[in-house]
Amino acid sequence: MKFPALYIGLLLACGVTKGMAEPCVSSTFDVPIPGAVDVVTRHADVPSPKFPGLWQEGSLDGYFYALYANGEGILKSARETSEWDIRVVCEADQEDCSIKTNGVPPEDAQDVVDILTQCLQGQPLTSPEIPTPDPETPQPQEVIPCGLATIPEGPAGLSLQRLLVIAGQDPGPVDGLIGRNTRNALAAILGAEAYEMEVLEAVSALDRWMCNPSEN
């Protein structure tokens, strides 16, 4: 949005750049606060040196905010009606901003007020950085499902045949009935002793074989 020279002149006269750093939304209030949504730049029809009538509205962390070119800001729960509001006034010749609270705002509203205050004071606002992992600190390893964790729960015989299929063997029909084909497929992986294993024992042995390939 472009503004007439009158508005820019009033901004300079009002002290936005005299004795006070340019706010984070720029001198024309058309740069959104980082993280804000539904941002709109507005101006009054009849500005004055005391109140330039230029401001930015938007929503930050779910709260309505407005930042004005005369160094003031407001935070409310909603634009039209609100049971509480927090007003921030940053005078050009004052080091600290004054804050006035009406009603009882939520505790996390103070975090947004801090952002508005920093913005009015011209302090840079950036999104929080993701910390770089320390190469010397062990990082959690991704757990890849294996064995029984890869098949649905069911009868032991059916589980054994499903595991054999995943292991690349042909147990015959996957019907839960342990016959010669299933035993041959199991022995091809675990050895001849697998012929004598109970079904539950065979399931556990095959699960270990699939989940610990380095031990095979």
Summary of the structure (lengths in Angstrom):
residues: 216
radius of gyration: 34.2
end to end distance: 69.8
largest distance: 96.5
contacts: 580
relative contact order: 0.10
helix: 32%
strand: 16%
